Amino acid sequence: MLLDVRTYRVKPGQLKAQFEVYEKYGKPAQTRHLGQPLAFLRTETGNPNEYVHIWVYENAADRERKRAAMQADPGWQDYLRRSAELGALVSQTNKLMTPVDFYDPPKT
Protein backbone atom coordinates (compact mmCIF):
# COMPACT_ATOMS: atom_id res chain seq x y z
CA MET A 1 0.00 0.00 0.00
CA LEU A 2 1.23 3.48 -0.92
CA LEU A 3 -0.37 6.57 0.61
CA ASP A 4 -0.12 9.92 -1.16
CA VAL A 5 -0.54 12.56 1.56
CA ARG A 6 -1.13 15.96 -0.02
CA THR A 7 -1.22 19.19 2.00
CA TYR A 8 -2.37 22.42 0.40
CA ARG A 9 -2.28 25.98 1.72
CA VAL A 10 -4.53 28.70 0.30
CA LYS A 11 -4.65 32.46 0.74
CA PRO A 12 -6.57 33.62 3.82
CA GLY A 13 -10.28 33.73 3.16
CA GLN A 14 -10.06 31.57 0.01
CA LEU A 15 -10.67 28.06 1.39
CA LYS A 16 -14.40 28.08 0.67
CA ALA A 17 -13.87 29.28 -2.91
CA GLN A 18 -11.13 26.67 -3.48
CA PHE A 19 -13.40 23.91 -2.17
CA GLU A 20 -16.27 25.09 -4.39
CA VAL A 21 -14.10 24.97 -7.52
CA TYR A 22 -12.73 21.55 -6.56
CA GLU A 23 -16.12 20.07 -5.70
CA LYS A 24 -17.71 21.21 -8.95
CA TYR A 25 -14.85 20.70 -11.40
CA GLY A 26 -12.01 18.71 -9.83
CA LYS A 27 -13.69 16.02 -7.79
CA PRO A 28 -15.62 14.35 -10.65
CA ALA A 29 -12.51 13.95 -12.81
CA GLN A 30 -10.20 13.04 -9.95
CA THR A 31 -12.41 10.38 -8.41
CA ARG A 32 -13.14 8.97 -11.87
CA HIS A 33 -9.47 7.97 -12.06
CA LEU A 34 -8.32 7.66 -8.44
CA GLY A 35 -11.48 6.48 -6.68
CA GLN A 36 -12.44 8.02 -3.36
CA PRO A 37 -9.67 9.36 -1.11
CA LEU A 38 -8.98 7.76 2.25
CA ALA A 39 -9.52 11.23 3.72
CA PHE A 40 -10.20 14.79 2.60
CA LEU A 41 -9.68 17.03 5.60
CA ARG A 42 -9.70 20.69 6.56
CA THR A 43 -7.78 22.01 9.54
CA GLU A 44 -9.61 22.07 12.86
CA THR A 45 -6.63 23.51 14.77
CA GLY A 46 -3.47 25.04 13.40
CA ASN A 47 -3.40 26.90 10.10
CA PRO A 48 -7.04 27.44 9.03
CA ASN A 49 -5.91 27.93 5.44
CA GLU A 50 -4.68 24.35 5.00
CA TYR A 51 -6.35 21.17 3.89
CA VAL A 52 -5.13 17.62 3.37
CA HIS A 53 -6.21 14.72 1.26
CA ILE A 54 -4.87 11.17 1.30
CA TRP A 55 -5.04 8.83 -1.67
CA VAL A 56 -4.38 5.09 -1.51
CA TYR A 57 -2.56 3.17 -4.23
CA GLU A 58 -1.37 -0.40 -4.51
CA ASN A 59 2.16 0.76 -5.31
CA ALA A 60 4.10 3.42 -7.21
CA ALA A 61 3.19 1.92 -10.60
CA ASP A 62 -0.52 2.03 -9.73
CA ARG A 63 -0.18 5.67 -8.67
CA GLU A 64 1.71 6.58 -11.84
CA ARG A 65 -0.85 4.89 -14.11
CA LYS A 66 -3.89 6.44 -12.41
CA ARG A 67 -2.41 9.93 -12.18
CA ALA A 68 -1.34 9.83 -15.86
CA ALA A 69 -4.91 8.96 -16.85
CA MET A 70 -6.22 11.78 -14.67
CA GLN A 71 -3.77 14.29 -16.16
CA ALA A 72 -4.95 13.33 -19.66
CA ASP A 73 -8.61 13.89 -18.73
CA PRO A 74 -10.00 17.15 -20.20
CA GLY A 75 -12.19 17.54 -17.10
CA TRP A 76 -9.12 17.53 -14.86
CA GLN A 77 -7.37 20.02 -17.12
CA ASP A 78 -10.44 22.27 -16.92
CA TYR A 79 -10.29 22.10 -13.13
CA LEU A 80 -6.58 22.97 -13.09
CA ARG A 81 -7.28 25.98 -15.29
CA ARG A 82 -10.16 27.17 -13.09
CA SER A 83 -8.12 26.65 -9.92
CA ALA A 84 -5.24 28.65 -11.40
CA GLU A 85 -7.65 31.43 -12.40
CA LEU A 86 -8.99 31.55 -8.85
CA GLY A 87 -5.43 32.01 -7.64
CA ALA A 88 -6.12 30.77 -4.12
CA LEU A 89 -3.39 28.14 -3.89
CA VAL A 90 -0.21 29.26 -2.12
CA SER A 91 1.67 25.98 -1.66
CA GLN A 92 1.44 22.22 -1.93
CA THR A 93 3.38 19.47 -0.19
CA ASN A 94 3.20 15.81 -1.19
CA LYS A 95 4.49 12.85 0.80
CA LEU A 96 4.43 9.26 -0.41
CA MET A 97 4.19 7.05 2.65
CA THR A 98 3.83 3.36 3.47
CA PRO A 99 2.27 1.82 6.60
CA VAL A 100 4.51 0.18 9.17
CA ASP A 101 4.42 -3.63 9.38
CA PHE A 102 2.30 -3.73 12.54
CA TYR A 103 -0.39 -1.40 11.15
CA ASP A 104 -3.68 -3.01 10.19
CA PRO A 105 -5.49 -0.44 8.00
CA PRO A 106 -9.26 -0.13 8.27
CA LYS A 107 -11.24 -1.81 5.53
CA THR A 108 -13.01 0.69 3.29
Phi and psi in radians as a Rosetta constraint file:
Dihedral C 1 N 2 CA 2 C 2 CIRCULARHARMONIC -2.142 0.35
Dihedral N 2 CA 2 C 2 N 3 CIRCULARHARMONIC 2.201 0.35
Dihedral C 2 N 3 CA 3 C 3 CIRCULARHARMONIC -1.844 0.35
Dihedral N 3 CA 3 C 3 N 4 CIRCULARHARMONIC 2.276 0.35
Dihedral C 3 N 4 CA 4 C 4 CIRCULARHARMONIC -1.833 0.35
Dihedral N 4 CA 4 C 4 N 5 CIRCULARHARMONIC 1.807 0.35
Dihedral C 4 N 5 CA 5 C 5 CIRCULARHARMONIC -1.723 0.35
Dihedral N 5 CA 5 C 5 N 6 CIRCULARHARMONIC 2.019 0.35
Dihedral C 5 N 6 CA 6 C 6 CIRCULARHARMONIC -2.080 0.35
Dihedral N 6 CA 6 C 6 N 7 CIRCULARHARMONIC 2.119 0.35
Dihedral C 6 N 7 CA 7 C 7 CIRCULARHARMONIC -1.978 0.35
Dihedral N 7 CA 7 C 7 N 8 CIRCULARHARMONIC 2.244 0.35
Dihedral C 7 N 8 CA 8 C 8 CIRCULARHARMONIC -2.096 0.35
Dihedral N 8 CA 8 C 8 N 9 CIRCULARHARMONIC 2.522 0.35
Dihedral C 8 N 9 CA 9 C 9 CIRCULARHARMONIC -2.137 0.35
Dihedral N 9 CA 9 C 9 N 10 CIRCULARHARMONIC 2.333 0.35
Dihedral C 9 N 10 CA 10 C 10 CIRCULARHARMONIC -2.037 0.35
Dihedral N 10 CA 10 C 10 N 11 CIRCULARHARMONIC 2.889 0.35
Dihedral C 10 N 11 CA 11 C 11 CIRCULARHARMONIC -1.098 0.35
Dihedral N 11 CA 11 C 11 N 12 CIRCULARHARMONIC 2.554 0.35
Dihedral C 11 N 12 CA 12 C 12 CIRCULARHARMONIC -0.924 0.35
Dihedral N 12 CA 12 C 12 N 13 CIRCULARHARMONIC 2.356 0.35
Dihedral C 12 N 13 CA 13 C 13 CIRCULARHARMONIC 1.442 0.35
Dihedral N 13 CA 13 C 13 N 14 CIRCULARHARMONIC 0.039 0.35
Dihedral C 13 N 14 CA 14 C 14 CIRCULARHARMONIC -1.893 0.35
Dihedral N 14 CA 14 C 14 N 15 CIRCULARHARMONIC 0.010 0.35
Dihedral C 14 N 15 CA 15 C 15 CIRCULARHARMONIC -1.078 0.35
Dihedral N 15 CA 15 C 15 N 16 CIRCULARHARMONIC -0.799 0.35
Dihedral C 15 N 16 CA 16 C 16 CIRCULARHARMONIC -1.059 0.35
Dihedral N 16 CA 16 C 16 N 17 CIRCULARHARMONIC -0.781 0.35
Dihedral C 16 N 17 CA 17 C 17 CIRCULARHARMONIC -1.127 0.35
Dihedral N 17 CA 17 C 17 N 18 CIRCULARHARMONIC -0.695 0.35
Dihedral C 17 N 18 CA 18 C 18 CIRCULARHARMONIC -1.116 0.35
Dihedral N 18 CA 18 C 18 N 19 CIRCULARHARMONIC -0.768 0.35
Dihedral C 18 N 19 CA 19 C 19 CIRCULARHARMONIC -1.100 0.35
Dihedral N 19 CA 19 C 19 N 20 CIRCULARHARMONIC -0.676 0.35
Dihedral C 19 N 20 CA 20 C 20 CIRCULARHARMONIC -1.109 0.35
Dihedral N 20 CA 20 C 20 N 21 CIRCULARHARMONIC -0.766 0.35
Dihedral C 20 N 21 CA 21 C 21 CIRCULARHARMONIC -1.132 0.35
Dihedral N 21 CA 21 C 21 N 22 CIRCULARHARMONIC -0.762 0.35
Dihedral C 21 N 22 CA 22 C 22 CIRCULARHARMONIC -1.115 0.35
Dihedral N 22 CA 22 C 22 N 23 CIRCULARHARMONIC -0.837 0.35
Dihedral C 22 N 23 CA 23 C 23 CIRCULARHARMONIC -1.040 0.35
Dihedral N 23 CA 23 C 23 N 24 CIRCULARHARMONIC -0.732 0.35
Dihedral C 23 N 24 CA 24 C 24 CIRCULARHARMONIC -1.378 0.35
Dihedral N 24 CA 24 C 24 N 25 CIRCULARHARMONIC -0.687 0.35
Dihedral C 24 N 25 CA 25 C 25 CIRCULARHARMONIC -1.982 0.35
Dihedral N 25 CA 25 C 25 N 26 CIRCULARHARMONIC -0.617 0.35
Dihedral C 25 N 26 CA 26 C 26 CIRCULARHARMONIC -1.508 0.35
Dihedral N 26 CA 26 C 26 N 27 CIRCULARHARMONIC -0.792 0.35
Dihedral C 26 N 27 CA 27 C 27 CIRCULARHARMONIC -0.995 0.35
Dihedral N 27 CA 27 C 27 N 28 CIRCULARHARMONIC -0.810 0.35
Dihedral C 27 N 28 CA 28 C 28 CIRCULARHARMONIC -1.015 0.35
Dihedral N 28 CA 28 C 28 N 29 CIRCULARHARMONIC -0.787 0.35
Dihedral C 28 N 29 CA 29 C 29 CIRCULARHARMONIC -1.237 0.35
Dihedral N 29 CA 29 C 29 N 30 CIRCULARHARMONIC -0.724 0.35
Dihedral C 29 N 30 CA 30 C 30 CIRCULARHARMONIC -1.143 0.35
Dihedral N 30 CA 30 C 30 N 31 CIRCULARHARMONIC -0.831 0.35
Dihedral C 30 N 31 CA 31 C 31 CIRCULARHARMONIC -1.255 0.35
Dihedral N 31 CA 31 C 31 N 32 CIRCULARHARMONIC -0.392 0.35
Dihedral C 31 N 32 CA 32 C 32 CIRCULARHARMONIC -1.068 0.35
Dihedral N 32 CA 32 C 32 N 33 CIRCULARHARMONIC -0.578 0.35
Dihedral C 32 N 33 CA 33 C 33 CIRCULARHARMONIC -1.790 0.35
Dihedral N 33 CA 33 C 33 N 34 CIRCULARHARMONIC -0.595 0.35
Dihedral C 33 N 34 CA 34 C 34 CIRCULARHARMONIC -1.804 0.35
Dihedral N 34 CA 34 C 34 N 35 CIRCULARHARMONIC -0.181 0.35
Dihedral C 34 N 35 CA 35 C 35 CIRCULARHARMONIC 1.351 0.35
Dihedral N 35 CA 35 C 35 N 36 CIRCULARHARMONIC -2.921 0.35
Dihedral C 35 N 36 CA 36 C 36 CIRCULARHARMONIC -1.432 0.35
Dihedral N 36 CA 36 C 36 N 37 CIRCULARHARMONIC 2.505 0.35
Dihedral C 36 N 37 CA 37 C 37 CIRCULARHARMONIC -1.247 0.35
Dihedral N 37 CA 37 C 37 N 38 CIRCULARHARMONIC 2.759 0.35
Dihedral C 37 N 38 CA 38 C 38 CIRCULARHARMONIC -1.115 0.35
Dihedral N 38 CA 38 C 38 N 39 CIRCULARHARMONIC -0.654 0.35
Dihedral C 38 N 39 CA 39 C 39 CIRCULARHARMONIC -2.709 0.35
Dihedral N 39 CA 39 C 39 N 40 CIRCULARHARMONIC 2.582 0.35
Dihedral C 39 N 40 CA 40 C 40 CIRCULARHARMONIC -2.380 0.35
Dihedral N 40 CA 40 C 40 N 41 CIRCULARHARMONIC 1.883 0.35
Dihedral C 40 N 41 CA 41 C 41 CIRCULARHARMONIC -2.192 0.35
Dihedral N 41 CA 41 C 41 N 42 CIRCULARHARMONIC 2.517 0.35
Dihedral C 41 N 42 CA 42 C 42 CIRCULARHARMONIC -1.935 0.35
Dihedral N 42 CA 42 C 42 N 43 CIRCULARHARMONIC 2.741 0.35
Dihedral C 42 N 43 CA 43 C 43 CIRCULARHARMONIC -1.243 0.35
Dihedral N 43 CA 43 C 43 N 44 CIRCULARHARMONIC 2.262 0.35
Dihedral C 43 N 44 CA 44 C 44 CIRCULARHARMONIC -1.604 0.35
Dihedral N 44 CA 44 C 44 N 45 CIRCULARHARMONIC -0.738 0.35
Dihedral C 44 N 45 CA 45 C 45 CIRCULARHARMONIC -2.274 0.35
Dihedral N 45 CA 45 C 45 N 46 CIRCULARHARMONIC 2.746 0.35
Dihedral C 45 N 46 CA 46 C 46 CIRCULARHARMONIC 1.679 0.35
Dihedral N 46 CA 46 C 46 N 47 CIRCULARHARMONIC -2.577 0.35
Dihedral C 46 N 47 CA 47 C 47 CIRCULARHARMONIC -1.261 0.35
Dihedral N 47 CA 47 C 47 N 48 CIRCULARHARMONIC 1.992 0.35
Dihedral C 47 N 48 CA 48 C 48 CIRCULARHARMONIC -1.260 0.35
Dihedral N 48 CA 48 C 48 N 49 CIRCULARHARMONIC -0.065 0.35
Dihedral C 48 N 49 CA 49 C 49 CIRCULARHARMONIC -1.769 0.35
Dihedral N 49 CA 49 C 49 N 50 CIRCULARHARMONIC 0.255 0.35
Dihedral C 49 N 50 CA 50 C 50 CIRCULARHARMONIC -1.992 0.35
Dihedral N 50 CA 50 C 50 N 51 CIRCULARHARMONIC 2.627 0.35
Dihedral C 50 N 51 CA 51 C 51 CIRCULARHARMONIC -2.517 0.35
Dihedral N 51 CA 51 C 51 N 52 CIRCULARHARMONIC 2.766 0.35
Dihedral C 51 N 52 CA 52 C 52 CIRCULARHARMONIC -2.326 0.35
Dihedral N 52 CA 52 C 52 N 53 CIRCULARHARMONIC 2.443 0.35
Dihedral C 52 N 53 CA 53 C 53 CIRCULARHARMONIC -2.315 0.35
Dihedral N 53 CA 53 C 53 N 54 CIRCULARHARMONIC 2.618 0.35
Dihedral C 53 N 54 CA 54 C 54 CIRCULARHARMONIC -2.204 0.35
Dihedral N 54 CA 54 C 54 N 55 CIRCULARHARMONIC 2.174 0.35
Dihedral C 54 N 55 CA 55 C 55 CIRCULARHARMONIC -1.969 0.35
Dihedral N 55 CA 55 C 55 N 56 CIRCULARHARMONIC 2.492 0.35
Dihedral C 55 N 56 CA 56 C 56 CIRCULARHARMONIC -1.935 0.35
Dihedral N 56 CA 56 C 56 N 57 CIRCULARHARMONIC 2.290 0.35
Dihedral C 56 N 57 CA 57 C 57 CIRCULARHARMONIC -2.240 0.35
Dihedral N 57 CA 57 C 57 N 58 CIRCULARHARMONIC 2.764 0.35
Dihedral C 57 N 58 CA 58 C 58 CIRCULARHARMONIC -1.166 0.35
Dihedral N 58 CA 58 C 58 N 59 CIRCULARHARMONIC -0.741 0.35
Dihedral C 58 N 59 CA 59 C 59 CIRCULARHARMONIC -2.923 0.35
Dihedral N 59 CA 59 C 59 N 60 CIRCULARHARMONIC -3.087 0.35
Dihedral C 59 N 60 CA 60 C 60 CIRCULARHARMONIC -1.092 0.35
Dihedral N 60 CA 60 C 60 N 61 CIRCULARHARMONIC -0.637 0.35
Dihedral C 60 N 61 CA 61 C 61 CIRCULARHARMONIC -1.157 0.35
Dihedral N 61 CA 61 C 61 N 62 CIRCULARHARMONIC -0.695 0.35
Dihedral C 61 N 62 CA 62 C 62 CIRCULARHARMONIC -1.082 0.35
Dihedral N 62 CA 62 C 62 N 63 CIRCULARHARMONIC -0.783 0.35
Dihedral C 62 N 63 CA 63 C 63 CIRCULARHARMONIC -1.068 0.35
Dihedral N 63 CA 63 C 63 N 64 CIRCULARHARMONIC -0.819 0.35
Dihedral C 63 N 64 CA 64 C 64 CIRCULARHARMONIC -1.061 0.35
Dihedral N 64 CA 64 C 64 N 65 CIRCULARHARMONIC -0.773 0.35
Dihedral C 64 N 65 CA 65 C 65 CIRCULARHARMONIC -1.125 0.35
Dihedral N 65 CA 65 C 65 N 66 CIRCULARHARMONIC -0.828 0.35
Dihedral C 65 N 66 CA 66 C 66 CIRCULARHARMONIC -1.166 0.35
Dihedral N 66 CA 66 C 66 N 67 CIRCULARHARMONIC -0.732 0.35
Dihedral C 66 N 67 CA 67 C 67 CIRCULARHARMONIC -1.232 0.35
Dihedral N 67 CA 67 C 67 N 68 CIRCULARHARMONIC -0.571 0.35
Dihedral C 67 N 68 CA 68 C 68 CIRCULARHARMONIC -1.133 0.35
Dihedral N 68 CA 68 C 68 N 69 CIRCULARHARMONIC -0.723 0.35
Dihedral C 68 N 69 CA 69 C 69 CIRCULARHARMONIC -1.112 0.35
Dihedral N 69 CA 69 C 69 N 70 CIRCULARHARMONIC -0.721 0.35
Dihedral C 69 N 70 CA 70 C 70 CIRCULARHARMONIC -1.122 0.35
Dihedral N 70 CA 70 C 70 N 71 CIRCULARHARMONIC -0.760 0.35
Dihedral C 70 N 71 CA 71 C 71 CIRCULARHARMONIC -1.097 0.35
Dihedral N 71 CA 71 C 71 N 72 CIRCULARHARMONIC -0.508 0.35
Dihedral C 71 N 72 CA 72 C 72 CIRCULARHARMONIC -1.436 0.35
Dihedral N 72 CA 72 C 72 N 73 CIRCULARHARMONIC -0.153 0.35
Dihedral C 72 N 73 CA 73 C 73 CIRCULARHARMONIC -1.355 0.35
Dihedral N 73 CA 73 C 73 N 74 CIRCULARHARMONIC 2.154 0.35
Dihedral C 73 N 74 CA 74 C 74 CIRCULARHARMONIC -1.017 0.35
Dihedral N 74 CA 74 C 74 N 75 CIRCULARHARMONIC -0.566 0.35
Dihedral C 74 N 75 CA 75 C 75 CIRCULARHARMONIC -1.116 0.35
Dihedral N 75 CA 75 C 75 N 76 CIRCULARHARMONIC -0.687 0.35
Dihedral C 75 N 76 CA 76 C 76 CIRCULARHARMONIC -1.202 0.35
Dihedral N 76 CA 76 C 76 N 77 CIRCULARHARMONIC -0.704 0.35
Dihedral C 76 N 77 CA 77 C 77 CIRCULARHARMONIC -1.102 0.35
Dihedral N 77 CA 77 C 77 N 78 CIRCULARHARMONIC -0.654 0.35
Dihedral C 77 N 78 CA 78 C 78 CIRCULARHARMONIC -1.093 0.35
Dihedral N 78 CA 78 C 78 N 79 CIRCULARHARMONIC -0.751 0.35
Dihedral C 78 N 79 CA 79 C 79 CIRCULARHARMONIC -1.075 0.35
Dihedral N 79 CA 79 C 79 N 80 CIRCULARHARMONIC -0.817 0.35
Dihedral C 79 N 80 CA 80 C 80 CIRCULARHARMONIC -1.011 0.35
Dihedral N 80 CA 80 C 80 N 81 CIRCULARHARMONIC -0.710 0.35
Dihedral C 80 N 81 CA 81 C 81 CIRCULARHARMONIC -1.108 0.35
Dihedral N 81 CA 81 C 81 N 82 CIRCULARHARMONIC -0.818 0.35
Dihedral C 81 N 82 CA 82 C 82 CIRCULARHARMONIC -1.138 0.35
Dihedral N 82 CA 82 C 82 N 83 CIRCULARHARMONIC -0.686 0.35
Dihedral C 82 N 83 CA 83 C 83 CIRCULARHARMONIC -1.121 0.35
Dihedral N 83 CA 83 C 83 N 84 CIRCULARHARMONIC -0.738 0.35
Dihedral C 83 N 84 CA 84 C 84 CIRCULARHARMONIC -1.109 0.35
Dihedral N 84 CA 84 C 84 N 85 CIRCULARHARMONIC -0.713 0.35
Dihedral C 84 N 85 CA 85 C 85 CIRCULARHARMONIC -1.105 0.35
Dihedral N 85 CA 85 C 85 N 86 CIRCULARHARMONIC -0.650 0.35
Dihedral C 85 N 86 CA 86 C 86 CIRCULARHARMONIC -1.094 0.35
Dihedral N 86 CA 86 C 86 N 87 CIRCULARHARMONIC -0.709 0.35
Dihedral C 86 N 87 CA 87 C 87 CIRCULARHARMONIC 1.272 0.35
Dihedral N 87 CA 87 C 87 N 88 CIRCULARHARMONIC 0.398 0.35
Dihedral C 87 N 88 CA 88 C 88 CIRCULARHARMONIC -1.436 0.35
Dihedral N 88 CA 88 C 88 N 89 CIRCULARHARMONIC -0.501 0.35
Dihedral C 88 N 89 CA 89 C 89 CIRCULARHARMONIC -1.253 0.35
Dihedral N 89 CA 89 C 89 N 90 CIRCULARHARMONIC 2.254 0.35
Dihedral C 89 N 90 CA 90 C 90 CIRCULARHARMONIC -1.803 0.35
Dihedral N 90 CA 90 C 90 N 91 CIRCULARHARMONIC -0.772 0.35
Dihedral C 90 N 91 CA 91 C 91 CIRCULARHARMONIC -2.710 0.35
Dihedral N 91 CA 91 C 91 N 92 CIRCULARHARMONIC 2.855 0.35
Dihedral C 91 N 92 CA 92 C 92 CIRCULARHARMONIC -2.527 0.35
Dihedral N 92 CA 92 C 92 N 93 CIRCULARHARMONIC 2.374 0.35
Dihedral C 92 N 93 CA 93 C 93 CIRCULARHARMONIC -2.236 0.35
Dihedral N 93 CA 93 C 93 N 94 CIRCULARHARMONIC 2.291 0.35
Dihedral C 93 N 94 CA 94 C 94 CIRCULARHARMONIC -2.077 0.35
Dihedral N 94 CA 94 C 94 N 95 CIRCULARHARMONIC 2.408 0.35
Dihedral C 94 N 95 CA 95 C 95 CIRCULARHARMONIC -2.285 0.35
Dihedral N 95 CA 95 C 95 N 96 CIRCULARHARMONIC 2.250 0.35
Dihedral C 95 N 96 CA 96 C 96 CIRCULARHARMONIC -1.681 0.35
Dihedral N 96 CA 96 C 96 N 97 CIRCULARHARMONIC 2.163 0.35
Dihedral C 96 N 97 CA 97 C 97 CIRCULARHARMONIC -2.317 0.35
Dihedral N 97 CA 97 C 97 N 98 CIRCULARHARMONIC 2.681 0.35
Dihedral C 97 N 98 CA 98 C 98 CIRCULARHARMONIC -2.174 0.35
Dihedral N 98 CA 98 C 98 N 99 CIRCULARHARMONIC 2.552 0.35
Dihedral C 98 N 99 CA 99 C 99 CIRCULARHARMONIC -1.198 0.35
Dihedral N 99 CA 99 C 99 N 100 CIRCULARHARMONIC 2.654 0.35
Dihedral C 99 N 100 CA 100 C 100 CIRCULARHARMONIC -1.279 0.35
Dihedral N 100 CA 100 C 100 N 101 CIRCULARHARMONIC 2.804 0.35
Dihedral C 100 N 101 CA 101 C 101 CIRCULARHARMONIC -0.997 0.35
Dihedral N 101 CA 101 C 101 N 102 CIRCULARHARMONIC -0.609 0.35
Dihedral C 101 N 102 CA 102 C 102 CIRCULARHARMONIC -1.543 0.35
Dihedral N 102 CA 102 C 102 N 103 CIRCULARHARMONIC 0.080 0.35
Dihedral C 102 N 103 CA 103 C 103 CIRCULARHARMONIC -1.500 0.35
Dihedral N 103 CA 103 C 103 N 104 CIRCULARHARMONIC 2.278 0.35
Dihedral C 103 N 104 CA 104 C 104 CIRCULARHARMONIC -1.970 0.35
Dihedral N 104 CA 104 C 104 N 105 CIRCULARHARMONIC 1.689 0.35
Dihedral C 104 N 105 CA 105 C 105 CIRCULARHARMONIC -1.120 0.35
Dihedral N 105 CA 105 C 105 N 106 CIRCULARHARMONIC 2.591 0.35
Dihedral C 105 N 106 CA 106 C 106 CIRCULARHARMONIC -1.132 0.35
Dihedral N 106 CA 106 C 106 N 107 CIRCULARHARMONIC 2.580 0.35
Dihedral C 106 N 107 CA 107 C 107 CIRCULARHARMONIC -1.432 0.35
Dihedral N 107 CA 107 C 107 N 108 CIRCULARHARMONIC 2.255 0.35
